[in-house]
């Protein structure tokens, strides 16, 4: 199967999100990043030390609200989402 092109807008967003996460979370092993197969999971593979780790990037959208929550409330939600994703 053909690998996904890193120049597609969605793949670029996923790559940026993953690279940001990788820079923050030092528990991910260093290794070669390989793009996934289009239409299949995972989005990326990390190949390191004879192991392969699959990474699926999920975008989270919040519905528009009449009154926007405060910055503190948004930070709390973001922290909870990150905790659930890594826990």
The 8 nearest C-alpha neighbors of each residue, nearest first, counted from 0:
[[1, 2, 36, 37, 3, 35, 39, 38],
 [0, 2, 36, 3, 37, 35, 4, 34],
 [3, 1, 36, 35, 37, 34, 4, 0],
 [2, 4, 37, 36, 35, 34, 5, 1],
 [3, 5, 6, 7, 2, 10, 34, 37],
 [4, 6, 10, 7, 11, 3, 34, 14],
 [5, 7, 4, 11, 8, 10, 9, 3],
 [6, 8, 10, 9, 5, 4, 11, 3],
 [9, 7, 11, 10, 12, 6, 5, 13],
 [10, 8, 12, 11, 7, 13, 6, 14],
 [9, 11, 13, 7, 12, 8, 5, 14],
 [10, 12, 14, 8, 9, 13, 5, 15],
 [13, 11, 9, 15, 10, 14, 16, 8],
 [14, 12, 10, 16, 11, 15, 17, 56],
 [13, 15, 11, 17, 16, 12, 10, 18],
 [16, 14, 12, 18, 17, 13, 11, 19],
 [17, 15, 13, 19, 14, 18, 12, 20],
 [16, 18, 20, 14, 19, 15, 21, 13],
 [17, 19, 21, 15, 20, 16, 14, 22],
 [20, 18, 22, 16, 17, 21, 15, 23],
 [21, 19, 17, 23, 18, 22, 24, 16],
 [20, 22, 18, 24, 23, 19, 17, 27],
 [21, 23, 19, 20, 24, 18, 25, 17],
 [22, 24, 20, 21, 25, 19, 18, 26],
 [25, 23, 21, 26, 22, 20, 27, 19],
 [24, 26, 27, 23, 21, 22, 28, 29],
 [27, 25, 24, 28, 21, 23, 29, 22],
 [28, 26, 25, 24, 29, 21, 45, 30],
 [29, 27, 30, 26, 47, 25, 45, 46],
 [30, 28, 27, 47, 31, 45, 46, 25],
 [31, 29, 47, 46, 45, 28, 32, 48],
 [30, 32, 46, 45, 33, 47, 29, 44],
 [31, 33, 45, 44, 30, 46, 43, 34],
 [32, 34, 44, 43, 31, 45, 35, 46],
 [35, 33, 43, 42, 3, 2, 44, 32],
 [36, 34, 42, 43, 41, 2, 3, 37],
 [35, 37, 2, 3, 39, 1, 38, 0],
 [38, 36, 3, 39, 2, 35, 1, 42],
 [39, 37, 36, 40, 3, 35, 42, 41],
 [40, 38, 37, 36, 41, 35, 42, 55],
 [41, 39, 42, 55, 35, 38, 36, 53],
 [40, 42, 55, 54, 53, 43, 35, 39],
 [41, 43, 35, 55, 40, 54, 34, 56],
 [44, 42, 34, 35, 54, 41, 33, 53],
 [43, 45, 53, 33, 52, 32, 54, 46],
 [44, 46, 32, 52, 31, 51, 30, 47],
 [47, 45, 51, 31, 30, 50, 44, 52],
 [46, 48, 30, 50, 49, 45, 51, 31],
 [47, 49, 50, 46, 30, 51, 28, 29],
 [50, 48, 47, 51, 46, 30, 52, 45],
 [51, 49, 47, 48, 46, 52, 45, 30],
 [50, 52, 46, 45, 44, 47, 53, 49],
 [51, 53, 45, 44, 54, 46, 50, 47],
 [54, 52, 44, 41, 43, 45, 51, 55],
 [53, 55, 43, 41, 42, 44, 56, 52],
 [54, 56, 41, 42, 40, 57, 43, 53],
 [57, 55, 13, 42, 54, 58, 17, 16],
 [58, 56, 59, 55, 13, 16, 42, 84],
 [59, 57, 60, 56, 13, 16, 12, 55],
 [60, 58, 57, 61, 80, 56, 77, 62],
 [61, 59, 58, 62, 63, 57, 77, 80],
 [60, 62, 63, 59, 64, 58, 73, 76],
 [63, 61, 64, 60, 65, 59, 67, 66],
 [64, 62, 61, 65, 67, 66, 60, 68],
 [65, 63, 66, 67, 62, 68, 61, 69],
 [64, 66, 67, 63, 68, 62, 61, 69],
 [67, 65, 64, 68, 63, 69, 62, 70],
 [66, 68, 64, 69, 65, 63, 70, 73],
 [69, 67, 72, 73, 66, 70, 71, 64],
 [68, 70, 72, 71, 73, 67, 74, 66],
 [69, 71, 73, 72, 74, 68, 75, 67],
 [70, 72, 74, 69, 73, 75, 68, 76],
 [71, 73, 75, 69, 74, 70, 68, 76],
 [74, 72, 70, 76, 75, 71, 77, 69],
 [75, 73, 77, 71, 72, 76, 78, 70],
 [74, 76, 72, 78, 73, 77, 79, 71],
 [77, 75, 79, 73, 78, 74, 80, 72],
 [76, 78, 74, 80, 79, 75, 73, 81],
 [79, 77, 81, 75, 76, 80, 74, 82],
 [80, 78, 82, 76, 77, 81, 83, 75],
 [79, 81, 77, 83, 82, 78, 84, 76],
 [82, 80, 84, 78, 79, 83, 85, 77],
 [81, 83, 79, 85, 80, 84, 86, 78],
 [84, 82, 80, 86, 81, 85, 79, 78],
 [85, 83, 81, 82, 86, 80, 79, 57],
 [86, 84, 82, 83, 81, 80, 24, 26],
 [85, 83, 82, 84, 81, 80, 79, 78]]
